[in-house]
Structures are given as structure tokens and as C-alpha cells.
Amino acid sequence: MGKTDPPGKLTLPMDTLGRVNWAKVPGFVEWAVLNAPDMTNADFGEALLARWGRKVSAQALSNIRRRVGGQPMTPDARRRALEQRSSDVAKQEHVLPSFLRDLGPKDEGYFVHVKGDCFVTSDWHIPHQKEDLVERLCQMAKAWRVPTLIVNGDFLNQDAFSKWKHHRFNVPWAEEKHLARKVLERLFETFDEIVYILDNHDRRLIAANEHPTEFTETDVVELLTWGVKTKRLRPSVDYHYVLVNEKWRVTSPKEYRRMKLSLPNRLAQLYHQNIISGGDHLFGLGEDDSGAYVIANSMCMVDPARTPYISVQDTTYPHWRPGFFMIRDNRLTAFPDRQDLTDWDEAILLGQLFGRHFDRKKAKR
């Protein structure tokens, strides 16, 4: 059977739920193996409708690919799929939620935009932070002359306010708060600006409060920074993401996944932006399926060896990877805390050697 000649319309076999059993449609599997990889889901759906008279949902099309197609989309098909979705969004502005249409663009006082170079960190979980990594971050910032730090969620741990059963390893809030202030002071010795995205651990104190509508994220920030000499602290208390140079979406998403890059890949397809995703403590760096966007899991600043709840219970969840990213001249560089991936002495020396070069380059623009 030719690659462009699917079989004609047939009486289609159905399962007990009244759905087409595509695996039993004569010739369909062979046709799908040959043709589906070169088709977007839109193309695939049109072919099924034209040849077999069946309109199939996008989710069902994905399931059919997995069950009988045997092959994923080719890179070219994925790029065309992204272009089709982008075009649909551009033509149909009403598909955006009313919150984003009516409030988001006008909410500049609350939404944080970051300009220029920055370091991106996630998941500090103080008091379980990796101390030596904090020092390396500060050394790198000075060497590379990067003025801004993004804390992408969970700077605090707040086990004292967790709804889960407490254990004897819990650190009291007073002690955690004191340690967090010391870390902030160290960071403000290095950075001119810190952008702080509050995530679920940072909000535990609010959830535990008897009047959560009266006690807000701003109150948490004020408690954290009491007595700390700050330069410029920009908390993102309403939005769980910030934009860097209008090109990078640094986000602390609502969900997490075990498979590295799976979630940032999906987010890139939904939001049509480069994605740096925190919350899962994993390290991944690559491009999305369309090849249009850079995607990353943003690692963590927490020390797994100092974190009680993963040390006292076995798990099949992937290993956490401490480390951080740098956005320099809109290019993303990863610094995972692993000897066979990052030579810290070399990275700091390179920053010292090339920092002035980058400064001169910017001055000429």
C-alpha cells in the first residue's frame, strides 16, 4: 500500500463503548505507521475524517498514535503543529481566559519583568539549603558581574506550618526565619536585585493562619526581611512566574512530573516561550518538541542530604540535582553541582576573564 494512499471507507469495527477499534480496521495500522509521523494532529484528524468519515478529538488522536501508529511525529511535523497552534491563538484572541485578557496585561504593578542578566535558582528550602552552593553562587555572580538573582519558589521550607504529620527533625519557625535572614543578608552583599517568586512552601504560614484572607504573602515577605538591609527585593506574590527580557518564562508551576523536561516541554507548547521550570528539583536542559523553544528543569539549592523527609523514607522519585542557571546575553548556561559537569574554579575564572569583555560589548550597544 502506498504511503499516500490510505484504504477507502469501510464499515468500522466498534468496541463495547461504541468507539472505533482502529487496531482492527483493515489496513489502518500499516497506513498509520507510514503516514502518521509526517502528519500533525490536525492533518491526522482530517485524513481520518476524509477517508473513514470519523471525526476524532485531539486527545483520541494522540492515543491512536501511541496504540497503533507506532511512531511519534517527525521534527518537521512538530514544528508545523506548533505553527498551527500559534496561528490559531493569534486569530482567536477570545480563546485566552478572561483573567489574562482583562487583568494580566493591565496588572503591571504586580507582575514582575526582569531586564538584563540574572542567575536563576529554585527551591532553597531554608534551613536545608546547600551552604557551599550558596557561596559558589555568590562567587559566580561577582565573577560574571551579574546583578540580579531570581529565587524561583520555595526559598523557605516552613515545616512548622505543614499540614502533614510533624516529625522530630522539624526546625522551629523562629530558627528557620533567623537562618533565612542571614542568607538574605549574604545574598544582598552580592546582588543588587533579588526577585522572589513565592510558592507553596513559602505560603504554608498563610494556610496555617486562622484568618488567611487577612494574612497575605506580603506579610510573609515582611516577616522574612525584618531587620535585613535589602537593596531591591521584588516579590512576585500574585503570579507564580516572571518574564526575563520578554524571552524567558521562569515559572513555579502548579504541578510537577517525574520525567525530566516533560513539564517544561508542555508549558512551552502552551505558552510559546522559553521555559525554566522549578519545583521538581530535577536537572534537564534541551529544546521542546517543535525545536522552537529552550526548556529546562531548574535544579535546586537544597541539600538532599540535609532534608529529613527524603532521608527517612525510600522513594523511586528521580534524584534531586542541586545547581543553578545563568542567563547572560539572553543565553542560558547550566551549572549543576556535579563534578563531571561543572568545574567551579574554571567557571569562576572564566567569569573573571570574560566579565569585562561582556561589559564592554554591552557599552557599545
C-alpha positions, 0 to 999 in steps of 0.5 A, a space after each residue: 500500500 502506498 504511503 499516500 494512499 490510505 484504504 477507502 471507507 469501510 464499515 468500522 469495527 466498534 468496541 463495547 463503548 461504541 468507539 472505533 477499534 482502529 487496531 482492527 480496521 483493515 489496513 489502518 495500522 500499516 497506513 498509520 505507521 507510514 503516514 502518521 509521523 509526517 502528519 500533525 494532529 490536525 492533518 491526522 484528524 482530517 485524513 481520518 475524517 476524509 477517508 473513514 468519515 470519523 471525526 476524532 478529538 485531539 486527545 483520541 488522536 494522540 492515543 491512536 498514535 501511541 496504540 497503533 501508529 507506532 511512531 511519534 511525529 517527525 521534527 518537521 511535523 512538530 514544528 508545523 503543529 506548533 505553527 498551527 497552534 500559534 496561528 490559531 491563538 493569534 486569530 482567536 484572541 477570545 480563546 485566552 481566559 478572561 483573567 489574562 485578557 482583562 487583568 494580566 496585561 493591565 496588572 503591571 504593578 504586580 507582575 514582575 519583568 526582569 531586564 538584563 542578566 540574572 542567575 536563576 535558582 529554585 527551591 532553597 528550602 531554608 534551613 536545608 539549603 546547600 551552604 557551599 552552593 550558596 557561596 559558589 553562587 555568590 562567587 559566580 555572580 561577582 565573577 560574571 558581574 551579574 546583578 540580579 538573582 531570581 529565587 524561583 519558589 520555595 526559598 523557605 521550607 516552613 515545616 512548622 506550618 505543614 499540614 502533614 504529620 510533624 516529625 522530630 527533625 522539624 526546625 522551629 519557625 523562629 530558627 528557620 526565619 533567623 537562618 533565612 535572614 542571614 542568607 538574605 543578608 549574604 545574598 544582598 552583599 552580592 546582588 543588587 536585585 533579588 526577585 522572589 517568586 513565592 510558592 507553596 512552601 513559602 505560603 504554608 504560614 498563610 494556610 496555617 493562619 486562622 484568618 488567611 484572607 487577612 494574612 497575605 504573602 506580603 506579610 510573609 515577605 515582611 516577616 522574612 526581611 525584618 531587620 535585613 538591609 535589602 537593596 531591591 527585593 521584588 516579590 512576585 506574590 500574585 503570579 507564580 512566574 516572571 518574564 526575563 527580557 520578554 524571552 524567558 518564562 521562569 515559572 513555579 508551576 502548579 504541578 510537577 512530573 517525574 520525567 525530566 523536561 516533560 513539564 517544561 516541554 508542555 508549558 512551552 507548547 502552551 505558552 510559546 516561550 522559553 521555559 525554566 521550570 522549578 519545583 521538581 528539583 530535577 536537572 534537564 536542559 534541551 529544546 521542546 518538541 517543535 525545536 522552537 523553544 529552550 526548556 529546562 528543569 531548574 535544579 535546586 539549592 537544597 541539600 538532599 542530604 540535609 532534608 529529613 523527609 527524603 532521608 527517612 523514607 525510600 522513594 523511586 522519585 528521580 534524584 534531586 540535582 542541586 545547581 543553578 542557571 545563568 542567563 547572560 546575553 539572553 543565553 542560558 548556561 547550566 551549572 549543576 553541582 556535579 563534578 563531571 559537569 561543572 568545574 567551579 574554579 574554571 567557571 569562576 575564572 572564566 567569569 573573571 576573564 570574560 566579565 569585562 569583555 561582556 561589559 564592554 560589548 554591552 557599552 557599545 550597544 
